[in-house]
Amino acid sequence: MQTAFVDNPDKSVGDADRLVTDVMRERGYPVDDFDQRAADISVDHPNVVEHYRAAHVLHLAQEKGDIGTEAQREAFVHYRALFDKLLEADLETVQDTPKEARA
């Protein structure tokens, strides 16, 4: 997705939004209401919620055609930070699980 950004930033930002939403759904976050998602993510990841809010605002502006490539890049960076944090939380859960339970 990141490499596709160079050729098609509009699509990449939209894809990043969908990917983050899918990961959040898999993690049990409510995905129908952005404000609720942001509130929930702030509980688990207080340092990252601003990335989520900023990326979402830029994504909505992009859908209206109101942003340029630099703002799209910023949105993508914000989505990536949230995505990495969501995966990091999953990795920490696996590492905290005894080996016997993971098998």
N, C-alpha and C positions, 0 to 999 in steps of 0.2 A: 504494500500500500504506500509505503514511504517513497519508494523509487518511482511509483506512478505519479507522484505529486508534480514532478518536473513537467510531465507531458499534459496532465489534466488536474490542476489544483482544485477545481470545482468538484469534480467527482471524488477526489481523494478526501476532501474535508467531509463530504456527505458520507463516504464509506467509513471514515473514522468515527463519525457520530453514530452510525448504525452499529459498528463494531463495539463501541463502548456501551451502547444501550443493550446489545446482546449479552455482553459479559456481565453487566449489572443484573440483567434478568436471570442469568445462570447463577448469580451469587445471591439471588433472592430479594433484590431491591425492587420496589414497585416502579414500573417503567412507564405507566400511563400519564403520570403527572410530574412535570419537570421540577416544580417547587418541592414536591415530596421527595423526589430522587435526590435533589441537592441537600435537603435537610438530612436524609438518611445517610448519604455519603459523608456529610460533615461529622457525623457521630463516629464512623469508622476511620475516616481519613480527613481530619480537620485541616491538615496542612495542604490538602490537594483540592478541596472543594472549590476554591477560587479558580483553579484551572478549569474545572468543569463548568462553572458559571460563565467564565470568559469565553471558553470555546463555544458554548451553546449560543451566547449572544452573537458571536461572530458568524456561526453557522446560520442562524436566523437572518442576519443581515445579508449573508451570501445568497440565501434563497430569494431575497428581494433584489439582488444585484447591486447591493450597496457597498461592497468592499473590493479592494484590489488584492493583488497577489501577496503583498507583504502581510496584510491582515489574515489572508488565508493561511499563510505560513505560521503566523502566530496561533491561529485556531488549531492547526495540526499539532504544533508543539504542546499546546495545552491538553489536547486529547491524548497525546502520547504519554504525558506525565501521569494522567489519570489511569490510563491503561496499564502502564508500568506498575503503578501503586496497587491496582487491583490484582495483578498477577503476583506481585511481591507478597501480598496478604495471603494469596493461595499457596505460595511456596512456603511461607512461614508456617501455615497450618500443616502442610505435609511434613516439614522438618520437625514440628512439635509432636507428630504422631509417632508412637513407638514402631519400630521396624516390623514387629510381629503383626501389628494391626494394618500396616500398609501392604503386606503380602497377600 
